Every structure is written in C-alpha cells, then in structure tokens.
C-alpha cells in the first residue's frame, strides 16, 4: 500500500505540527476518494513538496458538504462541492521524519 502524500501550505503544516489541526480536507473526486484513501493508510504531510514532513495514520474518512466545512477550509477550497475529511492520528510528540534519498 502506497502512502498518501499531502503537500501543504506552510501555515497549515505548522497547525499540524503544533497539534492545532488533525483533519485534512480535500475536494472529493478522482484524486481523493475511498479508492485512493483508506483507514490505516500512512499519510505523509509535507511543507510544500520539500521537507520537513510529518507521518500520520488515517483513522477516519468522511464526506462532508462544503457548507458544513470550517470557515478556513471554505477560504482555501472555494468551489462549493463535497469534501473528504481525512482524520489523522499522530505519534506523540509530533516530530518531523527524515526520508532517505537514493
């Protein structure tokens, strides 16, 4: 099973690092759905496409209506379509992972 990779804006990456955020929201569709994501899958959250990165486990997936999303999510994802809420569980304390390169 491949990891789910989530490149994030710096502000959202910091929220995950600080423990202020445990749910990632994406548009529900071809890229983010119940075939590409599953409970138990490893999620890699990255500050952009580079480092640092945080590892987490997907513990719950749910479809939510755009109108029911938090206000900061509506600003980041302005198209009014269904979203997938990806609930994540982190090791404690949260720390960045190192990834070896070949």
Secondary structure, 3 states (H helix, E strand, C coil): CCCEEEEECHHHHHHHHHCCCCEEEEECCCCCCCCCCCCCCEEEEEECCCCCEEEEEEEEEEEECHHHCCHHHHHHCCCCCCEEEEEEEECCCCCEECCCCC
